[in-house]
């Protein structure tokens, strides 16, 4: 896993096409369907905190965890006195002081876990910190997306504040997508600083994810194609999983 560094400064700028409000509305439907309409939630892999803040505005008490100090620094700068607690932790080793009603992890944060044993560890930690009957909602980019959409493509974007070149290389055998990012970010004096970063994400077979959920002691509830309550299709690019804590007794 690689922490965002130079890209953190322009992340929200270049991700302004991401439908955070739509994603939040979808997650809220799932939470409400499971009678989780308030209380403490954890946003795992929260980045600059856009989803965290939206969920806070919806009435939840929020904790945000991310590996990148730079991303969390931006999240804290945008904090609007909503009482969000941001923690700089690795999701493979995260610790909380108590349990939460639900854990959410969006924008393919789970794809950054490139080893099955590490993904199992994350699921086990989530299970440990969920209230009795609490739920875990997370999304994943699919193997189809990496192989057919992203793999071996180059994406470029140029804006006044900065530009980037994003090269993708997909290893079908390892199911790993390598992102090579070259960034040019405008400094206060008008000059552009160059940053280079490499990120890795892994695609997972859906059945593998279901089995890891089971091994972690969670109950697999459902898997949906993006933005719907329908089963994933062959060409689905993003899927949502819902898992439930099922072993603790309510006090």
Residue pairs with C-beta under 8 A, 6 or more apart in sequence:
1 67
1 90
1 92
1 112
1 113
1 114
1 200
2 112
2 197
2 198
2 199
2 200
3 67
3 68
3 69
3 70
3 71
4 11
4 47
4 68
4 70
4 71
4 197
5 68
5 70
5 195
5 197
6 183
6 185
6 193
6 195
6 196
6 197
7 14
7 164
7 181
7 183
7 195
7 197
8 48
8 68
8 70
8 71
8 73
8 74
9 70
9 74
9 162
9 185
10 161
10 162
10 164
10 183
10 185
11 47
11 48
11 71
11 74
12 48
12 50
12 74
13 159
13 161
13 162
14 157
14 159
14 162
14 164
18 107
20 50
20 51
20 54
21 54
22 227
23 51
23 106
23 107
24 51
24 54
24 55
24 58
26 227
26 240
27 51
27 55
27 104
27 106
27 137
28 55
28 58
30 135
30 137
30 240
30 242
31 37
31 102
31 135
31 137
34 102
34 135
34 244
36 101
36 102
36 134
36 135
37 59
38 59
38 60
39 60
39 61
39 100
39 101
40 60
40 61
40 62
40 63
40 98
40 100
40 101
41 55
41 60
41 61
41 62
41 63
41 100
41 101
41 102
41 103
41 104
42 62
42 63
42 64
42 65
42 96
42 100
42 102
42 103
42 104
42 129
43 49
43 51
43 52
43 55
43 62
43 63
43 64
43 65
43 104
43 105
43 106
44 65
44 91
44 94
44 103
44 104
44 105
44 109
44 122
44 126
44 138
45 65
45 66
45 67
45 91
45 105
45 106
45 107
45 109
45 110
45 112
46 52
46 64
46 65
46 66
46 71
46 72
46 75
46 86
47 66
47 68
47 71
47 75
47 107
47 109
48 71
48 74
48 75
48 78
49 64
49 72
49 74
49 75
49 76
49 78
49 79
49 84
49 86
51 104
51 106
51 107
52 62
52 64
52 75
52 84
52 86
53 62
53 78
53 79
53 80
53 82
53 84
55 62
55 104
56 62
56 82
56 83
56 84
57 82
61 83
62 82
62 83
62 84
62 85
63 84
63 85
63 86
63 87
63 96
63 100
64 72
64 75
64 84
64 85
64 86
64 87
65 86
65 87
65 88
65 89
65 91
65 94
66 72
66 75
66 86
66 87
66 88
66 89
67 88
67 89
67 90
67 91
68 88
69 88
72 86
72 88
75 84
75 86
76 86
79 86
87 94
89 95
91 105
91 109
91 113
91 122
91 125
92 113
92 118
92 121
92 122
92 125
93 125
94 125
94 129
96 129
98 129
99 129
99 130
99 131
99 134
100 129
100 130
100 131
100 134
101 130
101 131
101 134
102 130
102 134
102 135
102 136
102 137
103 126
103 129
103 130
103 134
103 135
103 136
103 137
103 138
104 136
104 137
104 138
105 136
105 137
105 138
105 139
106 137
106 138
106 139
107 139
108 139
108 140
108 141
108 201
108 238
109 138
110 119
110 122
110 138
110 139
110 140
111 140
111 141
111 201
111 202
111 203
111 204
112 199
112 200
112 201
113 119
113 122
113 202
114 176
114 200
114 201
114 202
115 202
116 204
116 208
116 212
119 204
119 209
119 212
120 212
120 215
120 216
123 136
123 212
123 213
123 215
123 216
123 218
123 243
124 216
124 217
126 136
126 216
126 218
126 243
127 136
127 216
127 217
127 218
127 245
127 247
130 136
130 245
130 248
131 245
131 248
131 250
132 245
132 248
132 249
132 250
132 251
133 244
133 245
133 246
133 248
133 250
134 244
134 245
135 221
135 242
135 243
135 244
135 245
136 218
136 241
136 242
136 243
136 244
136 245
137 240
137 241
137 242
138 240
138 241
139 226
139 238
139 239
139 240
139 241
140 203
140 204
140 209
140 238
140 239
140 241
141 150
141 201
141 203
141 237
141 238
142 203
142 232
142 236
142 237
142 238
142 239
143 175
143 203
143 204
143 205
144 234
144 235
144 236
144 237
145 203
145 237
145 238
146 170
146 175
146 177
146 201
146 203
147 170
147 172
147 203
148 235
149 237
150 168
150 170
150 177
151 168
151 169
151 170
151 172
151 177
152 168
152 169
152 170
153 168
154 165
154 166
154 167
154 168
155 165
155 166
155 168
156 163
156 164
156 165
156 166
157 163
157 164
160 186
161 185
161 186
162 183
162 184
162 185
162 186
162 192
163 183
163 184
164 181
164 182
164 183
164 184
165 181
165 182
166 179
166 180
166 181
167 179
167 180
167 181
167 182
168 177
168 178
168 179
168 180
169 177
169 178
169 180
170 176
170 177
170 178
171 177
171 178
174 202
175 202
175 203
175 204
176 200
176 201
176 202
177 200
177 201
177 202
177 203
178 198
178 199
178 200
179 197
179 198
179 199
179 200
179 201
180 196
180 197
180 198
181 195
181 196
181 197
181 198
181 199
182 194
182 195
182 196
183 194
183 195
183 196
183 197
184 192
184 193
184 194
184 195
185 192
185 193
185 195
186 192
187 193
206 223
206 232
206 239
209 223
209 241
210 220
210 223
213 219
213 220
213 241
213 243
214 220
217 246
217 247
218 243
218 244
218 245
218 246
219 243
219 244
219 245
219 246
220 241
220 243
221 242
221 243
221 244
222 229
222 241
222 242
223 231
223 232
223 239
223 240
223 241
223 242
224 230
224 231
224 232
224 239
224 240
224 242
225 231
225 232
225 233
225 236
225 238
225 239
225 240
226 236
226 237
226 238
226 239
226 240
232 239
